[in-house]
Amino acid sequence: MRADRVEVSWDADQNKWVIRIQVGEEIIRRICDVPKNAAEATIRSAAQDAIQNEGYEPDVSRMIIHL
């Protein structure tokens, strides 16, 4: 099953990346320990791992990264 939408953004309060995985009306939030200045490919890879850990297939075309 694929997530409907994945958004990755920097949380300044926690100093970590937050991955929001949306499936229907359910939203799953996961924290990522990748540094703020990491390359987009690194952030995307970490998000894909988080999606897979939740049991979903990663779809990079549905992933939005707010740098």
C-alpha positions as CSV (number, residue, x, y, z in Angstrom):
1,M,0.0,0.0,0.0
2,R,1.2,3.5,-0.8
3,A,0.8,6.6,1.3
4,D,-1.4,9.3,-0.2
5,R,1.1,12.1,0.7
6,V,4.4,12.5,2.4
7,E,5.8,15.8,3.6
8,V,9.2,16.4,5.2
9,S,9.9,19.7,7.0
10,W,12.4,21.0,9.6
11,D,11.0,21.4,13.1
12,A,13.0,24.3,14.7
13,D,11.7,23.5,18.2
14,Q,13.0,19.9,18.1
15,N,16.0,20.6,15.7
16,K,15.0,17.6,13.7
17,W,13.3,16.7,10.4
18,V,9.6,15.7,10.8
19,I,8.1,13.3,8.3
20,R,4.3,13.4,7.9
21,I,2.9,10.3,6.2
22,Q,-0.8,10.7,5.2
23,V,-2.9,7.7,4.5
24,G,-6.6,8.6,4.0
25,E,-7.4,10.8,7.0
26,E,-4.7,9.3,9.2
27,I,-1.4,11.2,9.6
28,I,1.7,9.4,11.0
29,R,4.5,11.7,12.2
30,R,8.1,10.4,12.5
31,I,11.2,12.3,13.6
32,C,14.4,12.0,11.5
33,D,17.9,12.6,13.0
34,V,19.4,13.7,9.7
35,P,21.3,17.1,10.1
36,K,19.5,20.2,8.9
37,N,22.1,21.0,6.3
38,A,22.0,17.4,4.8
39,A,21.6,17.0,1.1
40,E,18.1,16.6,-0.3
41,A,19.0,13.0,-1.4
42,T,19.9,12.1,2.2
43,I,16.7,13.5,3.6
44,R,14.7,11.8,0.9
45,S,16.4,8.5,1.7
46,A,15.7,8.8,5.4
47,A,12.0,9.6,4.7
48,Q,11.8,6.5,2.4
49,D,13.2,4.4,5.2
50,A,10.6,5.8,7.6
51,I,7.8,5.1,5.2
52,Q,8.9,1.5,4.7
53,N,9.2,1.1,8.5
54,E,5.5,2.0,8.7
55,G,4.7,-0.7,6.2
56,Y,4.1,1.5,3.2
57,E,5.7,1.6,-0.2
58,P,7.7,4.8,-0.7
59,D,6.6,6.8,-3.7
60,V,9.0,9.7,-4.3
61,S,6.6,11.4,-6.7
62,R,4.3,12.0,-3.7
63,M,7.0,13.3,-1.4
64,I,7.3,17.0,-0.7
65,I,10.4,18.2,1.1
66,H,10.4,21.8,2.5
67,L,14.1,22.8,2.6
